[in-house]
Structure formats: structure tokens, C-alpha cells
Amino acid sequence: ALVGRWKVDLRATPSDAPYSQPFVVESVDEARRSLRGSFYNSEISWSRTNTAWGKLVITFITSDGQGEYVHTATLQGGILVGSSTAKHRNMLVPWTATREP
């Protein structure tokens, strides 16, 4: 359900001009509860998946070379609803992602 290419809507506010970046899931290892891929063209360095609550929840870490970004998302009706945080940038960005055809 998760493997593939996703288009992430990263607008700061709903009224902002469209701004999207790719989230690419290359593989999911269910035994290790992890995934491989990239977010915003940055390789995922660590990840976890959780389905214990009857839904798919993911978390993963990327870097921009200056610091780490922590991303979390829940798959809801075919849409990923998530957020990204970066302490070094003092930011929290809520986002949604839809699967690309």
C-alpha cells in the first residue's frame, strides 16, 4: 500500500501557492517494520512502521546536510496525513501526500 511515488503538499498555509515535493517509497520490510526511500530528494536514514492500531503509521528521518528532519504520517483513505519537524530550522510543517499515477 505504501510502495511507490507520492506527491507531498508542503504549502505553509492552505491559501499559499502550490508547492510540492516527492516522497518515494522503494520498499517496505514488514519483518523489520521499516521502509527505504527518499523524501524531498533526501535519502531516508532511519524509519519505523506501525500497524498495531489497525492503521499504517510511519516515521522516518532525513537530513539536509545541516541537521535532521523527523517526519511522521498516517495513511488515511489512500492519503498520507503527516508532519515534518526540524529543530535546527525551528519548524513544524503539516502536510498531505497523494499517490502519483
Secondary structure as UniProt FT lines:
FT   STRAND          4..9
FT   TURN            14..15
FT   STRAND          20..29
FT   TURN            30..33
FT   STRAND          34..39
FT   TURN            40..41
FT   STRAND          42..43
FT   STRAND          46..50
FT   TURN            52..53
FT   STRAND          57..63
FT   STRAND          68..76
FT   TURN            77..78
FT   STRAND          79..86
FT   HELIX           87..89
FT   STRAND          91..99
//
